[in-house]
Amino acid sequence: MGTLILPGGHGFTISGTHDIDANGGLDIGDALSLVEYIFRGGPTPLPGPFNADFSCDQSVDIGDITKLVDYIFSGGTLPCLGQPGL
């Protein structure tokens, strides 16, 4: 858990779980929500967009989808929970 301050002083709290659809787990629902957000203008990930930064590069893009799918289906590394700034 932490607080991310964006340019202009706007900030929000990061849950530290990356559960972007807020269903209580990190699963395919989060990947589908992320695809919807990035490509179709779907709802903003909860509690804010940078909770969907699975690649830890301070942006939300296709790399985050790849990282999440790798984690869910291939036993990839756990997304950057607890990293500074997240």
N, C-alpha and C positions, 0 to 999 in steps of 0.2 A: 504494500500500500504506500502511496506517496502522492504528492501534488505536483502536477505539471503546470508550469507557468508559460503561456504562449506570448509571442511578441504582442505588445500593447497592454500587457499586464493581466490578461484574462487567464484564469487558471481553473483547473478541475482536479478532483481526486481520482487516482487510478486504484482500482480494486486490488491489483496484483494477481488476479486470477485469469485475466484475458477472456473471461466468459462473456463474450460480446452480445450474446442474445439473452443473457441473464436467466438461463434455465437451470442453473445450479451445477453445470458441468462443462467441460471442454470437449466438444464433439462435432459431428458433421453439421449440426445445426448452426454452429458458429461459422463454419466454412461457408455454408450457403448464405448466411447473413452477410458475410464479408464480400462474397461475390456480388450479391444484390447491391450493397453499398457502393462498391467501387465501379461496377459496370452499368448499373441501372438506376443510380440515384436513390437507392433504398434508405431505410432508416439509419441514422447515425449509430455506430456501435455504442453500447452502454459501458461505462457511464460517460464515455467521450471517445472521439475517434482514435486517440493514441492508445487506448486499451486494445486496439486491433493491430498494434505495431509488433508483430511476432518476429520480425527480422531485426528489431532493435536499431533501426536506422533513422528514427525520428520522422518517418513518413509512413503512410498507409497506401500500399499499392499491390500489384500482382505478386511481388516477392513475399508478401505476408501470407497470401493465399497458399503459395507453394510451401512455405515453412509450416503452416498449420496442417495442410494435407499430409505432408511428410510425417509430422508428429503423430497424427491420428492413425494413418494407415500403415506406416513403415517403421514405427518405433523410433522416429527421429528424435533429436534432442528436444528437451523441454523448452518451450519459448522462454524468452529472456525475463522470466519472473524475477523481481527483486533487483534488476539492474538499475544503476543510478539514472534518475530522470523518469523512471517508470513506476 
